[in-house]
Amino acid sequence: MSKLKTTACAIALSMISAYSFAAGTVTQGTVTFTGKLIADTCSIVAGDEDLQVILPTLSIQSLAKSGATAGTTTFNIHVESCPSTLTDVAAHFEAINSDGFNATTQNLTNSTLVADGGAANVEVRLFDKDGSSQLPVGGTGSFFPVDATSHKATMTYIGGYYATGVTTAGDVTAKVQYTLAYK
């Protein structure tokens, strides 16, 4: 009889545990987005609204394996006419029409197709001003101070090649859109 009671108790406990686990399983949640829009803005200096960053011509041996980076190149975005209410400005980088980026690596993809002479297995990675922190597409870079006298600021970021595998020779073209962000 003792074995029967022990077995019955074990079965009852396992059923209660299974029910408790199933009842406690969360299958839905909520994401709340918050933000702030302001009327004030700086003006992008003429010529910086469509920057051309020329990456160096490198050997594919520089990018011989997945995860390799090379050819990092600094670029600056200049703003002016910032109202005194704005003390810090940054660039927020966004994919153009939700295209042109790899959601896994958060890099810009090469828009020059291999069939049209494009390099294979290479992307362009954005870096924050320190040169070692990746700036993912959809991210905001470091903030830079607005000069209180001139009402200007210069934002410095970096772009470079990133291998997703053994690269092949060819052209590389990538684009990203940026929007001014403030804190």
Secondary structure, 3 states (H helix, E strand, C coil): CHHHHHHHHHHHHHHHHHHHHHHHCCCCCCCCCCCCCCCCCCEECCCCCCCCCCCCCCCHHHHCCCCCEEEEEEEEEEEECCCCCCCEEEEEEECECCECEECCCCEEECCCCHHHCECCCEEEEEECCCCCCECCCCCECCCEECCCCCCCEEEEEEEEEEECCCCCCCECCCCCEEEEEEC
